Each structure stands twice: as structure tokens, then as C-alpha cells.
């Protein structure tokens, strides 16, 4: 794969579409690349989350967090571990290659460097993450309202939980 191909793959990944070509070039040159064979472990549940991964080629299978749920498959340009681009934590699941695959690992230090050098991109990433958080809060409010209705019904409240 050439530089232009790598930049195109990164540009199609969530969050990185806000970066200009120079920022994407910096990521391409500075990020760690890893080739995986079929079944190779990318990371295990509980491993330190010290960066995000962009799938450059192939498919990465993410095991479900809950028993009985279906695995998630991440293909080309997928971003795995978005939060790990900014903060360290632990991996909530296991990820393995399905067939041969290639990933690019972007550490929080590299991400910080890119955002410091490209402030317009930093603002766009900030705005996107803020919008995502606002959407999550809205969704959680809807779940809370439904749980309150269910709680009202199950406790015999004839108003259906509404006040």
C-alpha cells in the first residue's frame, strides 16, 4: 500500500475525516503498523488500552461483551478503541484477525501531537465528540423515562409512571 492509499483509508475512518492531508500524513508516518495472520490476537479483554487501531486491510473480529451477543466485525477504515486515542484504560473485549489483516495503532501521545499541530482539526474532533456525548445523554434520558414507566406499571401505579 502506498502513502496515498494509507491516507485515504485514514480519511475514511471515524474521527480522522476531520484531519487535513498534512495531519493524515503525520499519522501515517508516525503510527505503528501491524500485520496479522488469521486468528492472531490484536488484544485481549483486560489488556491496557494504550491507543486506537484503524483497520487498514482485512477484518478484525471483536468478541461480544455480553454472553450470547453476536461478535462485531470491523473492516477497512474502522476505528477500534476511539476512547483509547485520548485516555488510557483497559480493553473491554478481545480482538482477533479474521483472515489476514493489517492495522495502524495510534497512541494517545501521537494523537495529542497531531491535534496540537492542527488546531482546526482539534476543534472539529472536539465538536464531534461533544455531539456524540450529547446524543448518549439523550439516549440515556430516554432509557430512564422508559424505566420509570416500567417501574410505575410494575408497582401498580395506574398513571403509568407519569406524574
N, C-alpha and C positions, 0 to 999 in steps of 0.2 A: 504494500500500500504506500502511496506517495503522500507528500505533505498536503496537497490539495484534498485528497480523499479523507485524510485524518481530520482536517479542518471541517469538511462537510459533515462528517459523522458527528463531531462535537457540536457543530452549529445546530444539528437536528435534535440534540439531547435536551431534555428539560433543563431550564435554568441557563444553559450555555448559549442559547439562541440570542441572548441579550448582549453577548460579547462581540466586539468587532473583530475583524480578521487578525489584527496585531495581538489582541488578547488571546485569541484561539491559537495563534502560532506559538505564543509563550507557553500555553498549556501543553501543546503538542510536543514541544521540545523538552519541557521540564518534567512532565509526568512520567511515571513508571509504567512500562508496558509488561504485560504478562500473557504468554501463550499457554493455553490449557488443552489437554487431551480429553477425550471422552471420559467422564467420571471424575476428573480432577476436582479436588476441593478448592474453591476460591476462599471461603472462610466458613468456620463452624459457629454454631449458636454459642454465644458467650465469649467469643473472641473479641479482643479490643477493636473498636470501630475507629480506625485511625485514618480515614479517608473514604471518599466515594469512588465508585467504579463506573466507567462508561463502557458499555459493550461495543467493541469495535467490529467484531465479527462473531458469528455463531450465536448460540443460545446458552443462557445461564438459567438453571432451574433453582428457584428459591422454595425451600420446603415450607409448608404451611406452619403458621404459629400455633394454630389450634388443631387438635386431633380431629381427623375426619374431613378437614378442609382440603381443597384442591391446591396443588402447588402452583406457583406463579412462574411463568417463563418470560425471561427478559431477553429481547433480541437487539439487533443493531440499533445504536443510538440510545438505548435505555440507560437511565441513570439509576444505579443501585446505591443506596445509602446516602441520600441527599443531605440528611442532617449531619452525617459524618464529615461533610465538607467544611463544616463550621465548628463543630464541637466533638470532643472525644466521648465515647461511651462504649457500649458492648453491642455486638451483633445480636439481633433478636431471632435470627433464623440461620439455617445452613444454606450455602450456595455452592452448586456444582455445575461443571460444564456438561452440556448435553451435546455430544459430538465435539469436534474441535472448536475452540473459541479463543478469542483474544479480548483482553480488557485493558483499559488505561486507568491507573489508580491516581487519583488527585487528592493530595493531602490537604489538611486544613492550612498548613503553612503556605503551600503553593496557592491555594485559593485566596488566602489573605493577600499574598503578594500581587496577584492579578487584580484584585479589587482595589488595592491601594494605588496601583499604577494606572487603572482605568476607572476613575470615579463615576463617569456616566453609567458604566456597566454596573458598578456597585449600587447606584441608586435604583436602577431597573431591577436588579436582583432583590434588593430590599423591598421594593414595592410589590413584587410578585410574592415574596414570602409573607408579607403583611396581608395581602389579599387571600392567600391560602389559609392563613391563621384566622382571618375574619370568617371565611367560609366554614372552617372547622367549628368555630364558636357558634355560628348559626345552626349548623347540623346538630351540635350537642344540645342547643336550646330546644330544637325540635324533638330530640330523643327525650329530654327532660319532661317536656309537655306531654308526650305520649305516656311516659312512665307515671306521671301524676294522674292522667286519665285512668290508666290501668289500676293504679293504687286506689283511686276513688271508687271504681267499679267493684274491685275485689273487697273493699271494706264496707260495701253496701250503701255507699253514698248515691242517692238517686239523681243527683245533679250531674253525674258522670265525671266527677272530679273537678268540675268548673265552679269557680266562686263568683 
